[in-house]
Amino acid sequence: MSGHHGHDRSDVTAAVLTISSSRSLDADDSGDAIITALEDAGHTVSTRDLVADDVDAIRERVGTFAGREDVDVIITTGGTGVTPDDVTIEALTPLFDRELPGFGERFRARSVEQAGPHAMLTRATAGIVDDVPVFCLPGSESAADFGTAELVMPVLGHLVGLLAHES
């Protein structure tokens, strides 16, 4: 492959982080959906974890994941709504070296088409932390599946390849 896509990666290794104060990894349908979408696309999940809706805990875990050699991308699920417990965005946007606003914009646009106007209330977003893309998805299984399979997967190899090439 040459040109702008010459550095695209077909083999991406992911960290999946569920953010919830009420779930366990044994009952984490949204995390399972993300892993299935990644593995169906031929990627590997190197680590998976769950943290409570706590700003410091979320930042610590994402920072740790971003520093690992076996993590090319981090996908989170949960904490993107508007309740007082939904603190994923507040926790992670200060860590972003660069934001990827198109991801959240497209997520909301497509979600409104599929689920109706309440989908506008999600604060799903994405950014780069230490050259590692971080995608923040809502906590519902359908949103995690849709966001990963239809929006993250088409750009993932290209984005990871660009970041690896630049660093």
C-alpha positions as a LaTeX table, in Angstrom:
\begin{tabular}{lrrr}
\hline
Residue & $x$ (\AA) & $y$ (\AA) & $z$ (\AA) \\
\hline
Met1 & 0.00 & 0.00 & 0.00 \\
Ser2 & 1.32 & 3.45 & $-0.77$ \\
Gly3 & 0.47 & 7.09 & $-0.29$ \\
His4 & $-1.69$ & 8.34 & 2.53 \\
His5 & $-2.82$ & 4.82 & 3.47 \\
Gly6 & 0.62 & 3.24 & 3.24 \\
His7 & 0.96 & 3.03 & 7.02 \\
Asp8 & $-2.50$ & 1.58 & 7.73 \\
Arg9 & $-2.46$ & $-1.23$ & 10.28 \\
Ser10 & $-4.47$ & $-4.39$ & 9.87 \\
Asp11 & $-3.43$ & $-5.70$ & 13.28 \\
Val12 & $-4.54$ & $-3.45$ & 16.10 \\
Thr13 & $-4.40$ & $-4.32$ & 19.79 \\
Ala14 & $-7.07$ & $-2.79$ & 22.01 \\
Ala15 & $-7.85$ & $-2.05$ & 25.63 \\
Val16 & $-11.54$ & $-2.06$ & 26.58 \\
Leu17 & $-12.62$ & $-0.11$ & 29.65 \\
Thr18 & $-16.14$ & $-0.23$ & 31.04 \\
Ile19 & $-17.04$ & 2.70 & 33.27 \\
Ser20 & $-19.86$ & 1.84 & 35.64 \\
Ser21 & $-20.62$ & 1.84 & 39.33 \\
Ser22 & $-23.40$ & $-0.73$ & 38.92 \\
Arg23 & $-21.96$ & $-3.42$ & 36.60 \\
Ser24 & $-19.40$ & $-6.16$ & 36.89 \\
Leu25 & $-17.23$ & $-7.65$ & 34.14 \\
Asp26 & $-19.38$ & $-10.78$ & 34.33 \\
Ala27 & $-22.44$ & $-8.73$ & 33.35 \\
Asp28 & $-20.88$ & $-6.30$ & 30.88 \\
Asp29 & $-22.84$ & $-6.60$ & 27.64 \\
Ser30 & $-21.46$ & $-3.35$ & 26.22 \\
Gly31 & $-17.85$ & $-4.39$ & 26.84 \\
Asp32 & $-18.64$ & $-7.78$ & 25.30 \\
Ala33 & $-20.09$ & $-6.04$ & 22.22 \\
Ile34 & $-16.92$ & $-3.96$ & 21.77 \\
Ile35 & $-14.72$ & $-7.05$ & 22.06 \\
Thr36 & $-16.85$ & $-8.95$ & 19.56 \\
Ala37 & $-16.66$ & $-6.08$ & 17.04 \\
Leu38 & $-12.88$ & $-5.83$ & 17.45 \\
Glu39 & $-12.30$ & $-9.57$ & 17.14 \\
Asp40 & $-14.72$ & $-9.90$ & 14.20 \\
Ala41 & $-12.58$ & $-7.30$ & 12.40 \\
Gly42 & $-9.41$ & $-9.33$ & 13.09 \\
His43 & $-8.07$ & $-7.23$ & 15.96 \\
Thr44 & $-6.88$ & $-8.35$ & 19.41 \\
Val45 & $-7.97$ & $-7.28$ & 22.88 \\
Ser46 & $-4.92$ & $-7.19$ & 25.15 \\
Thr47 & $-6.69$ & $-6.01$ & 28.27 \\
Arg48 & $-10.13$ & $-5.34$ & 29.65 \\
Asp49 & $-11.15$ & $-3.70$ & 32.89 \\
Leu50 & $-13.98$ & $-1.98$ & 34.73 \\
Val51 & $-13.79$ & 1.13 & 36.90 \\
Ala52 & $-16.42$ & 3.06 & 38.83 \\
Asp53 & $-17.77$ & 6.42 & 37.72 \\
Asp54 & $-14.89$ & 8.27 & 39.33 \\
Val55 & $-12.80$ & 10.92 & 37.55 \\
Asp56 & $-9.49$ & 9.93 & 39.14 \\
Ala57 & $-10.02$ & 6.20 & 38.60 \\
Ile58 & $-10.96$ & 6.72 & 34.94 \\
Arg59 & $-7.95$ & 8.95 & 34.30 \\
Glu60 & $-5.57$ & 6.56 & 36.05 \\
Arg61 & $-6.77$ & 3.53 & 34.09 \\
Val62 & $-6.74$ & 5.26 & 30.69 \\
Gly63 & $-3.30$ & 6.72 & 31.43 \\
Thr64 & $-2.01$ & 3.28 & 32.37 \\
Phe65 & $-3.50$ & 1.71 & 29.24 \\
Ala66 & $-2.06$ & 4.48 & 27.02 \\
Gly67 & 1.41 & 3.77 & 28.39 \\
Arg68 & 1.32 & 0.05 & 27.62 \\
Glu69 & 3.26 & $-1.32$ & 24.65 \\
Asp70 & 0.44 & $-3.77$ & 23.87 \\
Val71 & $-2.28$ & $-1.10$ & 23.52 \\
Asp72 & $-2.84$ & 0.67 & 20.18 \\
Val73 & $-6.36$ & 1.94 & 20.95 \\
Ile74 & $-8.59$ & 2.36 & 24.00 \\
Ile75 & $-12.35$ & 2.03 & 23.73 \\
Thr76 & $-14.44$ & 3.00 & 26.75 \\
Thr77 & $-18.10$ & 2.37 & 27.35 \\
Gly78 & $-20.24$ & 4.20 & 29.89 \\
Gly79 & $-20.41$ & 7.58 & 31.54 \\
Thr80 & $-21.17$ & 9.68 & 28.44 \\
Gly81 & $-24.68$ & 10.78 & 29.42 \\
Val82 & $-25.89$ & 13.78 & 31.39 \\
Thr83 & $-26.52$ & 12.44 & 34.90 \\
Pro84 & $-24.26$ & 13.58 & 37.75 \\
Asp85 & $-22.57$ & 10.13 & 37.72 \\
Asp86 & $-21.63$ & 10.44 & 34.02 \\
Val87 & $-18.07$ & 11.78 & 34.35 \\
Thr88 & $-16.16$ & 9.98 & 31.59 \\
Ile89 & $-15.97$ & 13.06 & 29.39 \\
Glu90 & $-14.86$ & 15.31 & 32.26 \\
Ala91 & $-12.23$ & 12.74 & 33.20 \\
Leu92 & $-10.78$ & 12.18 & 29.75 \\
Thr93 & $-10.99$ & 15.35 & 27.68 \\
Pro94 & $-8.25$ & 17.04 & 29.76 \\
Leu95 & $-5.98$ & 14.11 & 28.85 \\
Phe96 & $-6.54$ & 14.55 & 25.10 \\
Asp97 & $-3.51$ & 15.89 & 23.26 \\
Arg98 & $-5.86$ & 16.28 & 20.30 \\
Glu99 & $-9.61$ & 15.86 & 20.00 \\
Leu100 & $-11.38$ & 14.03 & 17.19 \\
Pro101 & $-14.70$ & 15.92 & 17.12 \\
Gly102 & $-15.91$ & 14.24 & 13.94 \\
Phe103 & $-16.36$ & 10.95 & 15.79 \\
Gly104 & $-18.88$ & 12.33 & 18.31 \\
Glu105 & $-20.61$ & 14.38 & 15.64 \\
Arg106 & $-21.07$ & 11.35 & 13.40 \\
Phe107 & $-22.04$ & 9.11 & 16.32 \\
Arg108 & $-24.84$ & 11.48 & 17.33 \\
Ala109 & $-26.04$ & 12.06 & 13.76 \\
Arg110 & $-26.28$ & 8.33 & 13.01 \\
Ser111 & $-27.77$ & 7.57 & 16.44 \\
Val112 & $-30.53$ & 10.14 & 15.99 \\
Glu113 & $-31.39$ & 8.53 & 12.64 \\
Gln114 & $-31.64$ & 5.12 & 14.30 \\
Ala115 & $-32.91$ & 5.84 & 17.81 \\
Gly116 & $-34.56$ & 9.24 & 17.66 \\
Pro117 & $-33.85$ & 12.65 & 19.17 \\
His118 & $-32.86$ & 11.41 & 22.63 \\
Ala119 & $-29.62$ & 10.21 & 21.05 \\
Met120 & $-28.55$ & 13.87 & 20.84 \\
Leu121 & $-28.00$ & 13.76 & 24.61 \\
Thr122 & $-24.95$ & 11.50 & 24.41 \\
Arg123 & $-21.54$ & 13.12 & 24.78 \\
Ala124 & $-19.69$ & 10.32 & 22.95 \\
Thr125 & $-16.30$ & 11.62 & 21.88 \\
Ala126 & $-12.80$ & 10.65 & 20.87 \\
Gly127 & $-9.29$ & 11.98 & 21.23 \\
Ile128 & $-5.62$ & 11.11 & 21.31 \\
Val129 & $-3.77$ & 10.40 & 24.59 \\
Asp130 & 0.00 & 9.92 & 24.20 \\
Asp131 & $-0.42$ & 8.85 & 20.54 \\
Val132 & $-3.15$ & 6.35 & 21.47 \\
Pro133 & $-6.67$ & 6.94 & 20.16 \\
Val134 & $-9.38$ & 6.84 & 22.82 \\
Phe135 & $-13.01$ & 6.37 & 21.79 \\
Cys136 & $-15.64$ & 7.08 & 24.47 \\
Leu137 & $-18.92$ & 5.29 & 23.79 \\
Pro138 & $-22.19$ & 5.20 & 25.72 \\
Gly139 & $-22.89$ & 2.33 & 28.08 \\
Ser140 & $-25.75$ & 0.66 & 26.22 \\
Glu141 & $-24.93$ & $-2.55$ & 24.39 \\
Ser142 & $-26.45$ & $-1.31$ & 21.14 \\
Ala143 & $-24.50$ & 1.97 & 21.24 \\
Ala144 & $-21.24$ & 0.17 & 22.04 \\
Asp145 & $-21.80$ & $-2.30$ & 19.21 \\
Phe146 & $-22.85$ & 0.33 & 16.68 \\
Gly147 & $-20.10$ & 2.78 & 17.61 \\
Thr148 & $-17.36$ & 0.18 & 17.46 \\
Ala149 & $-18.49$ & $-1.83$ & 14.44 \\
Glu150 & $-19.73$ & 0.99 & 12.23 \\
Leu151 & $-17.67$ & 4.03 & 13.22 \\
Val152 & $-14.44$ & 2.93 & 14.91 \\
Met153 & $-13.61$ & $-0.11$ & 12.75 \\
Pro154 & $-13.60$ & 1.69 & 9.37 \\
Val155 & $-10.96$ & 4.22 & 10.55 \\
Leu156 & $-9.05$ & 2.29 & 13.19 \\
Gly157 & $-6.19$ & 0.81 & 11.15 \\
His158 & $-5.66$ & 4.10 & 9.34 \\
Leu159 & $-5.67$ & 6.18 & 12.54 \\
Val160 & $-3.33$ & 3.83 & 14.43 \\
Gly161 & $-1.01$ & 3.68 & 11.43 \\
Leu162 & $-0.86$ & 7.46 & 11.16 \\
Leu163 & $-0.09$ & 7.86 & 14.86 \\
Ala164 & 2.59 & 5.16 & 14.82 \\
His165 & 4.18 & 6.71 & 11.74 \\
Glu166 & 4.24 & 10.18 & 13.31 \\
Ser167 & 5.77 & 9.15 & 16.64 \\
\hline
\end{tabular}
